């Protein structure tokens, strides 16, 4: 479970939103909505451990009953998926995916994990493909696979569908949500679009405290 307890973020002493408390169960996808500038992406940065120094965070964030705020980003076991796929252009697809796997893992095991992941995403045989040769939907699927191969205990989704056309958005949204539920990990989604939000908890930061 991902749990936020009275979380608040300040800049120059001013709160970005009212104190937020939230519990997200394994396999559940909660949604954060609100206009630009209300602190949605900043909240995700605070949870994953990448909050800029200009901000001050109060409250607590725990994952599977362990407080994570004192841990560095790489120790939090939280994945994040952005609206930009951020694939490394100088690496092929297998090399991009291998980047998420433990460095001590043997090459044959890495190869098999990558093969299985691509097969589940409908991308069998894409190991040697250049990222530039992939469609937007294929890149989105590879980006999600890279986040999940690191075996996170929770995942954050920062408007991951916003740059896709509507038909592709519906397809990739279904793939992302089904994959998260099958892994049985909690997820927190940030979006401007109600259609991106699955049934479940929806928090509007703009309405906090009103």
SEMI-366661 format. One line per 10 residues: number of its first residue (from 0); their letters; for each residue y, z, x negated of N, C-alpha, C. Coordinates in nm, 2 decimals. Layout:
// residues N
NUM = A = Y/Z/X/Y/Z/X/Y/Z/X | ...
This chain:
// residues 210
0 = XXXXXXXXXX = -0.12/0.00/-0.08/0.00/0.00/0.00/0.13/0.00/-0.09 | 0.22/-0.08/-0.05/0.36/-0.08/-0.11/0.45/0.00/-0.02 | 0.51/0.10/-0.08/0.59/0.20/-0.01/0.73/0.21/-0.07 | 0.83/0.19/0.02/0.97/0.22/-0.02/1.02/0.34/0.05 | 1.08/0.44/-0.02/1.12/0.56/0.04/1.27/0.58/0.01 | 1.35/0.57/0.12/1.50/0.58/0.11/1.56/0.51/-0.01 | 1.52/0.38/-0.02/1.57/0.30/-0.13/1.71/0.25/-0.10 | 1.80/0.26/-0.20/1.93/0.21/-0.19/1.98/0.16/-0.32 | 2.06/0.05/-0.32/2.11/-0.01/-0.44/2.26/-0.01/-0.43 | 2.33/0.03/-0.54/2.47/0.04/-0.54/2.53/-0.05/-0.65
10 = XXXXXXXXXX = 2.65/-0.10/-0.62/2.73/-0.17/-0.73/2.87/-0.12/-0.72 | 2.92/-0.07/-0.83/3.05/-0.01/-0.84/3.07/0.10/-0.73 | 2.96/0.18/-0.72/2.96/0.29/-0.62/2.94/0.25/-0.47 | 2.93/0.12/-0.45/2.93/0.07/-0.31/2.78/0.03/-0.28 | 2.73/0.08/-0.17/2.59/0.05/-0.13/2.58/-0.10/-0.08 | 2.48/-0.17/-0.12/2.46/-0.31/-0.07/2.41/-0.31/0.08 | 2.33/-0.20/0.11/2.27/-0.19/0.25/2.24/-0.05/0.27 | 2.21/-0.01/0.40/2.18/0.12/0.43/2.04/0.16/0.37 | 2.02/0.29/0.35/1.89/0.34/0.30/1.78/0.27/0.37 | 1.68/0.23/0.29/1.57/0.15/0.35/1.43/0.22/0.31
20 = XXXXXXXXXX = 1.35/0.25/0.42/1.22/0.30/0.40/1.12/0.21/0.47 | 1.01/0.18/0.40/0.92/0.08/0.45/0.78/0.10/0.39 | 0.68/0.08/0.47/0.54/0.08/0.42/0.47/-0.05/0.46 | 0.41/-0.11/0.36/0.34/-0.24/0.38/0.20/-0.22/0.34 | 0.11/-0.24/0.44/-0.04/-0.22/0.41/-0.10/-0.34/0.34 | -0.22/-0.32/0.28/-0.29/-0.43/0.22/-0.31/-0.55/0.32 | -0.28/-0.67/0.28/-0.30/-0.79/0.36/-0.18/-0.81/0.46 | -0.09/-0.72/0.46/0.03/-0.73/0.55/0.14/-0.80/0.48 | 0.22/-0.88/0.55/0.34/-0.95/0.50/0.46/-0.91/0.58 | 0.54/-0.82/0.52/0.66/-0.78/0.58/0.78/-0.87/0.54
30 = XXXXXXXXXX = 0.88/-0.88/0.62/0.99/-0.98/0.60/1.12/-0.90/0.59 | 1.20/-0.95/0.50/1.34/-0.90/0.49/1.43/-1.02/0.52 | 1.52/-1.00/0.61/1.62/-1.11/0.65/1.76/-1.06/0.63 | 1.85/-1.15/0.64/2.00/-1.12/0.63/2.07/-1.23/0.56 | 2.20/-1.23/0.57/2.29/-1.33/0.51/2.29/-1.32/0.36 | 2.34/-1.43/0.30/2.35/-1.43/0.15/2.45/-1.32/0.11 | 2.41/-1.25/0.00/2.49/-1.14/-0.05/2.47/-1.00/0.00 | 2.37/-0.99/0.09/2.34/-0.86/0.15/2.25/-0.78/0.07 | 2.19/-0.84/-0.04/2.10/-0.76/-0.13/1.96/-0.79/-0.12 | 1.92/-0.89/-0.05/1.77/-0.92/-0.04/1.70/-0.95/-0.17
40 = XXXXXXXXXX = 1.75/-1.04/-0.25/1.69/-1.07/-0.37/1.71/-0.96/-0.48 | 1.82/-0.89/-0.47/1.84/-0.77/-0.55/1.74/-0.67/-0.53 | 1.70/-0.65/-0.40/1.60/-0.55/-0.37/1.46/-0.59/-0.43 | 1.43/-0.72/-0.43/1.30/-0.76/-0.49/1.31/-0.74/-0.64 | 1.43/-0.76/-0.70/1.44/-0.74/-0.85/1.42/-0.59/-0.88 | 1.47/-0.51/-0.79/1.45/-0.36/-0.82/1.30/-0.32/-0.81 | 1.23/-0.38/-0.71/1.09/-0.35/-0.69/1.00/-0.40/-0.81 | 1.03/-0.52/-0.86/0.95/-0.57/-0.97/0.99/-0.53/-1.10 | 1.11/-0.46/-1.11/1.15/-0.40/-1.24/1.25/-0.49/-1.32 | 1.32/-0.58/-1.25/1.41/-0.67/-1.32/1.55/-0.65/-1.27
50 = XXXXXXXXXX = 1.59/-0.53/-1.23/1.72/-0.51/-1.17/1.83/-0.51/-1.28 | 1.94/-0.59/-1.26/2.04/-0.60/-1.36/2.11/-0.47/-1.38 | 2.17/-0.45/-1.50/2.23/-0.32/-1.53/2.35/-0.29/-1.45 | 2.41/-0.38/-1.38/2.53/-0.35/-1.30/2.50/-0.28/-1.18 | 2.37/-0.27/-1.14/2.33/-0.21/-1.02/2.27/-0.07/-1.05 | 2.28/0.02/-0.95/2.22/0.15/-0.96/2.12/0.17/-0.84 | 2.00/0.21/-0.87/1.90/0.22/-0.77/1.87/0.37/-0.74 | 1.86/0.41/-0.61/1.81/0.54/-0.58/1.70/0.53/-0.48 | 1.63/0.64/-0.46/1.50/0.64/-0.38/1.38/0.62/-0.46 | 1.27/0.58/-0.40/1.15/0.57/-0.47/1.07/0.45/-0.42
60 = XXXXXXXXXX = 0.99/0.39/-0.51/0.90/0.28/-0.48/0.76/0.31/-0.54 | 0.66/0.31/-0.45/0.52/0.34/-0.50/0.43/0.23/-0.46 | 0.33/0.21/-0.54/0.23/0.11/-0.51/0.09/0.17/-0.53 | 0.01/0.17/-0.42/-0.12/0.24/-0.42/-0.11/0.38/-0.47 | -0.01/0.45/-0.42/0.01/0.60/-0.44/0.06/0.63/-0.58 | 0.11/0.54/-0.65/0.17/0.57/-0.79/0.31/0.52/-0.79 | 0.40/0.61/-0.83/0.54/0.57/-0.85/0.55/0.47/-0.96 | 0.63/0.36/-0.94/0.64/0.26/-1.04/0.78/0.24/-1.10 | 0.88/0.31/-1.05/1.01/0.28/-1.10/1.03/0.31/-1.24 | 0.95/0.41/-1.30/0.97/0.44/-1.44/0.89/0.34/-1.53
70 = XXXXXXXXXX = 0.81/0.25/-1.47/0.73/0.16/-1.55/0.81/0.03/-1.58 | 0.78/-0.03/-1.70/0.84/-0.16/-1.73/0.78/-0.26/-1.64 | 0.85/-0.37/-1.63/0.81/-0.48/-1.53/0.66/-0.52/-1.55 | 0.62/-0.54/-1.67/0.48/-0.59/-1.70/0.37/-0.49/-1.66 | 0.41/-0.36/-1.64/0.31/-0.26/-1.61/0.30/-0.23/-1.46 | 0.39/-0.29/-1.38/0.40/-0.26/-1.23/0.29/-0.32/-1.15 | 0.22/-0.43/-1.20/0.12/-0.50/-1.13/0.17/-0.56/-1.00 | 0.30/-0.62/-1.01/0.36/-0.68/-0.89/0.39/-0.83/-0.93 | 0.34/-0.92/-0.85/0.37/-1.06/-0.87/0.49/-1.10/-0.79 | 0.55/-1.21/-0.83/0.67/-1.26/-0.76/0.67/-1.42/-0.76
80 = XXXXXXXXXX = 0.70/-1.47/-0.64/0.70/-1.61/-0.62/0.84/-1.65/-0.57 | 0.91/-1.74/-0.65/1.05/-1.78/-0.62/1.05/-1.91/-0.55 | 1.17/-1.95/-0.50/1.19/-2.08/-0.44/1.17/-2.20/-0.54 | 1.20/-2.17/-0.66/1.18/-2.27/-0.77/1.04/-2.24/-0.83 | 0.96/-2.34/-0.86/0.82/-2.31/-0.90/0.82/-2.26/-1.05 | 0.92/-2.29/-1.13/0.93/-2.24/-1.27/0.80/-2.27/-1.35 | 0.74/-2.38/-1.33/0.63/-2.42/-1.41/0.68/-2.46/-1.55 | 0.61/-2.44/-1.66/0.65/-2.47/-1.79/0.63/-2.62/-1.81 | 0.74/-2.70/-1.83/0.72/-2.85/-1.83/0.64/-2.90/-1.95 | 0.64/-2.82/-2.06/0.57/-2.86/-2.18/0.42/-2.83/-2.18
90 = XXXXXXXXXX = 0.37/-2.77/-2.07/0.23/-2.73/-2.06/0.17/-2.80/-1.95 | 0.04/-2.84/-1.96/-0.03/-2.90/-1.85/-0.06/-2.79/-1.75 | -0.13/-2.82/-1.64/-0.15/-2.73/-1.53/-0.24/-2.61/-1.58 | -0.35/-2.65/-1.65/-0.44/-2.54/-1.70/-0.37/-2.45/-1.79 | -0.28/-2.50/-1.88/-0.21/-2.41/-1.97/-0.11/-2.32/-1.89 | -0.05/-2.38/-1.79/0.04/-2.30/-1.71/-0.03/-2.18/-1.64 | -0.15/-2.21/-1.59/-0.23/-2.11/-1.52/-0.29/-2.01/-1.62 | -0.32/-2.05/-1.74/-0.38/-1.96/-1.84/-0.28/-1.86/-1.88 | -0.15/-1.89/-1.87/-0.04/-1.80/-1.91/-0.05/-1.67/-1.83 | -0.10/-1.68/-1.71/-0.11/-1.55/-1.63/-0.23/-1.47/-1.66
100 = XXXXXXXXXX = -0.33/-1.52/-1.73/-0.45/-1.45/-1.76/-0.44/-1.36/-1.89 | -0.52/-1.26/-1.89/-0.51/-1.17/-2.01/-0.54/-1.24/-2.14 | -0.46/-1.21/-2.24/-0.48/-1.28/-2.37/-0.62/-1.25/-2.43 | -0.67/-1.14/-2.40/-0.81/-1.10/-2.46/-0.92/-1.17/-2.39 | -0.90/-1.24/-2.28/-1.00/-1.30/-2.20/-1.06/-1.42/-2.29 | -1.19/-1.44/-2.29/-1.25/-1.55/-2.37/-1.22/-1.68/-2.30 | -1.21/-1.79/-2.39/-1.17/-1.92/-2.34/-1.26/-1.97/-2.22 | -1.39/-1.96/-2.24/-1.48/-2.01/-2.13/-1.45/-1.94/-1.99 | -1.42/-1.81/-2.00/-1.40/-1.74/-1.87/-1.26/-1.78/-1.81 | -1.16/-1.80/-1.90/-1.03/-1.85/-1.85/-1.05/-1.99/-1.79
110 = XXXXXXXXXX = -1.13/-2.07/-1.85/-1.15/-2.21/-1.80/-1.22/-2.21/-1.66 | -1.31/-2.12/-1.64/-1.38/-2.11/-1.52/-1.29/-2.05/-1.41 | -1.21/-1.95/-1.44/-1.12/-1.89/-1.34/-1.02/-1.99/-1.30 | -0.97/-2.07/-1.39/-0.87/-2.18/-1.36/-0.94/-2.28/-1.27 | -1.06/-2.32/-1.30/-1.13/-2.42/-1.23/-1.15/-2.38/-1.08 | -1.19/-2.25/-1.07/-1.22/-2.19/-0.93/-1.09/-2.19/-0.85 | -0.98/-2.14/-0.92/-0.85/-2.13/-0.85/-0.80/-2.27/-0.80 | -0.81/-2.37/-0.88/-0.77/-2.50/-0.84/-0.85/-2.56/-0.73 | -0.98/-2.53/-0.74/-1.07/-2.58/-0.63/-1.03/-2.51/-0.50 | -1.01/-2.38/-0.49/-0.97/-2.32/-0.37/-0.84/-2.37/-0.31
120 = XXXXXXXXXX = -0.75/-2.42/-0.40/-0.62/-2.47/-0.36/-0.62/-2.62/-0.33 | -0.74/-2.67/-0.33/-0.75/-2.82/-0.31/-0.70/-2.90/-0.42 | -0.70/-2.85/-0.54/-0.65/-2.92/-0.66/-0.75/-2.94/-0.77 | -0.88/-2.96/-0.73/-0.98/-2.98/-0.83/-0.95/-3.09/-0.92 | -0.97/-3.07/-1.05/-0.95/-3.18/-1.15/-0.81/-3.19/-1.20 | -0.72/-3.10/-1.16/-0.58/-3.11/-1.20/-0.55/-3.04/-1.33 | -0.65/-2.99/-1.40/-0.63/-2.91/-1.52/-0.54/-2.98/-1.62 | -0.56/-3.11/-1.65/-0.48/-3.18/-1.75/-0.36/-3.25/-1.70 | -0.33/-3.23/-1.57/-0.21/-3.30/-1.51/-0.08/-3.24/-1.57 | 0.02/-3.32/-1.58/0.15/-3.28/-1.62/0.23/-3.23/-1.50
130 = XXXXXXXXXX = 0.30/-3.12/-1.50/0.37/-3.07/-1.38/0.46/-3.17/-1.32 | 0.52/-3.26/-1.40/0.61/-3.36/-1.35/0.54/-3.46/-1.26 | 0.41/-3.47/-1.27/0.34/-3.57/-1.19/0.29/-3.51/-1.05 | 0.32/-3.39/-1.03/0.28/-3.32/-0.90/0.38/-3.34/-0.79 | 0.34/-3.34/-0.67/0.43/-3.33/-0.56/0.48/-3.19/-0.54 | 0.59/-3.18/-0.45/0.64/-3.05/-0.43/0.54/-2.95/-0.38 | 0.46/-2.99/-0.29/0.35/-2.90/-0.23/0.25/-2.86/-0.34 | 0.21/-2.96/-0.42/0.12/-2.92/-0.53/0.18/-2.83/-0.63 | 0.30/-2.85/-0.66/0.37/-2.75/-0.75/0.38/-2.61/-0.69 | 0.41/-2.61/-0.56/0.42/-2.48/-0.50/0.28/-2.40/-0.50
140 = XXXXXXXXXX = 0.17/-2.48/-0.48/0.04/-2.42/-0.48/0.01/-2.37/-0.62 | 0.04/-2.45/-0.72/0.01/-2.41/-0.86/0.09/-2.28/-0.90 | 0.22/-2.28/-0.85/0.30/-2.16/-0.88/0.24/-2.03/-0.82 | 0.19/-2.05/-0.69/0.13/-1.93/-0.63/0.00/-1.89/-0.70 | -0.08/-1.99/-0.74/-0.20/-1.96/-0.82/-0.17/-1.88/-0.95 | -0.06/-1.92/-1.02/-0.03/-1.85/-1.14/0.01/-1.71/-1.11 | 0.08/-1.69/-1.00/0.12/-1.55/-0.97/0.00/-1.46/-0.94 | -0.10/-1.52/-0.87/-0.21/-1.45/-0.82/-0.32/-1.43/-0.93 | -0.33/-1.52/-1.03/-0.43/-1.51/-1.13/-0.41/-1.39/-1.22 | -0.29/-1.33/-1.22/-0.26/-1.21/-1.29/-0.31/-1.09/-1.22
150 = XXXXXXXXXX = -0.37/-1.11/-1.10/-0.43/-1.01/-1.02/-0.33/-0.89/-0.99 | -0.22/-0.93/-0.93/-0.12/-0.83/-0.89/-0.18/-0.74/-0.77 | -0.12/-0.62/-0.76/-0.16/-0.53/-0.65/-0.07/-0.55/-0.54 | 0.04/-0.62/-0.56/0.13/-0.66/-0.45/0.21/-0.78/-0.49 | 0.27/-0.86/-0.40/0.34/-0.98/-0.43/0.47/-0.98/-0.35 | 0.58/-1.03/-0.42/0.71/-1.05/-0.36/0.73/-1.20/-0.35 | 0.79/-1.24/-0.24/0.82/-1.38/-0.21/0.97/-1.40/-0.18 | 1.03/-1.46/-0.28/1.18/-1.47/-0.27/1.22/-1.62/-0.22 | 1.22/-1.63/-0.09/1.25/-1.76/-0.03/1.17/-1.87/-0.08 | 1.04/-1.86/-0.09/0.96/-1.96/-0.16/0.94/-2.09/-0.09
160 = XXXXXXXXXX = 0.98/-2.10/0.04/0.97/-2.23/0.11/1.10/-2.30/0.14 | 1.21/-2.24/0.09/1.34/-2.30/0.13/1.37/-2.44/0.08 | 1.31/-2.48/-0.03/1.34/-2.62/-0.08/1.24/-2.72/-0.04 | 1.15/-2.68/0.05/1.05/-2.78/0.10/1.09/-2.84/0.24 | 1.05/-2.96/0.26/1.08/-3.02/0.39/1.00/-2.95/0.50 | 1.03/-2.97/0.63/0.97/-2.89/0.73/0.82/-2.91/0.74 | 0.77/-3.03/0.73/0.63/-3.05/0.74/0.55/-2.99/0.63 | 0.61/-3.00/0.50/0.54/-2.94/0.39/0.56/-2.79/0.39 | 0.67/-2.74/0.44/0.69/-2.60/0.45/0.58/-2.54/0.54 | 0.55/-2.60/0.65/0.45/-2.54/0.74/0.31/-2.53/0.67
170 = XXXXXXXXXX = 0.28/-2.64/0.59/0.15/-2.64/0.52/0.14/-2.54/0.41 | 0.25/-2.53/0.33/0.25/-2.44/0.22/0.26/-2.29/0.27 | 0.34/-2.27/0.37/0.35/-2.13/0.43/0.21/-2.08/0.47 | 0.14/-2.17/0.54/0.00/-2.13/0.59/-0.09/-2.10/0.47 | -0.08/-2.18/0.37/-0.17/-2.16/0.25/-0.13/-2.03/0.18 | 0.00/-2.00/0.16/0.04/-1.88/0.10/0.00/-1.76/0.17 | 0.02/-1.76/0.31/-0.01/-1.64/0.39/-0.16/-1.62/0.39 | -0.24/-1.72/0.41/-0.38/-1.71/0.41/-0.44/-1.65/0.28 | -0.38/-1.70/0.17/-0.42/-1.66/0.04/-0.40/-1.51/0.02 | -0.28/-1.47/0.06/-0.24/-1.32/0.04/-0.33/-1.24/0.12
180 = XXXXXXXXXX = -0.35/-1.28/0.25/-0.44/-1.20/0.34/-0.58/-1.19/0.28 | -0.63/-1.30/0.23/-0.77/-1.30/0.17/-0.78/-1.21/0.05 | -0.67/-1.19/-0.02/-0.67/-1.10/-0.14/-0.65/-0.96/-0.10 | -0.60/-0.94/0.03/-0.59/-0.80/0.08/-0.49/-0.72/0.00 | -0.37/-0.79/-0.03/-0.26/-0.71/-0.10/-0.14/-0.72/-0.02 | -0.05/-0.61/-0.03/0.07/-0.61/0.05/0.17/-0.72/-0.01 | 0.25/-0.77/0.08/0.35/-0.87/0.04/0.48/-0.84/0.11 | 0.59/-0.87/0.04/0.73/-0.86/0.09/0.80/-0.99/0.08 | 0.84/-1.05/0.19/0.90/-1.18/0.19/1.05/-1.17/0.22 | 1.13/-1.24/0.15/1.27/-1.26/0.17/1.30/-1.40/0.22
190 = XXXXXXXXXX = 1.37/-1.41/0.34/1.40/-1.54/0.39/1.52/-1.54/0.48 | 1.58/-1.66/0.50/1.69/-1.68/0.59/1.63/-1.74/0.73 | 1.51/-1.78/0.72/1.45/-1.86/0.83/1.35/-1.78/0.91 | 1.37/-1.75/1.04/1.28/-1.67/1.12/1.14/-1.74/1.12 | 1.13/-1.87/1.11/1.01/-1.94/1.11/0.92/-1.91/0.99 | 0.98/-1.86/0.88/0.91/-1.83/0.76/0.84/-1.69/0.78 | 0.88/-1.61/0.88/0.83/-1.47/0.89/0.71/-1.46/0.98 | 0.60/-1.42/0.92/0.48/-1.40/1.00/0.50/-1.28/1.10 | 0.41/-1.27/1.20/0.41/-1.16/1.29/0.40/-1.03/1.20 | 0.47/-0.93/1.23/0.47/-0.81/1.16/0.61/-0.75/1.14
200 = XXXXXXXXXX = 0.63/-0.67/1.04/0.75/-0.60/1.02/0.86/-0.70/0.98 | 0.98/-0.70/1.05/1.09/-0.78/1.01/1.21/-0.69/1.00 | 1.27/-0.68/0.88/1.39/-0.59/0.86/1.51/-0.68/0.83 | 1.61/-0.66/0.91/1.74/-0.73/0.89/1.84/-0.64/0.81 | 1.86/-0.67/0.69/1.95/-0.58/0.61/2.09/-0.58/0.66 | 2.13/-0.69/0.72/2.27/-0.69/0.78/2.28/-0.59/0.89 | 2.17/-0.55/0.95/2.18/-0.46/1.07/2.15/-0.32/1.03 | 2.12/-0.29/0.90/2.09/-0.16/0.86/2.21/-0.07/0.88 | 2.19/0.04/0.95/2.30/0.14/0.97/2.40/0.10/1.08 | 2.38/-0.01/1.15/2.47/-0.05/1.26/2.44/0.03/1.38
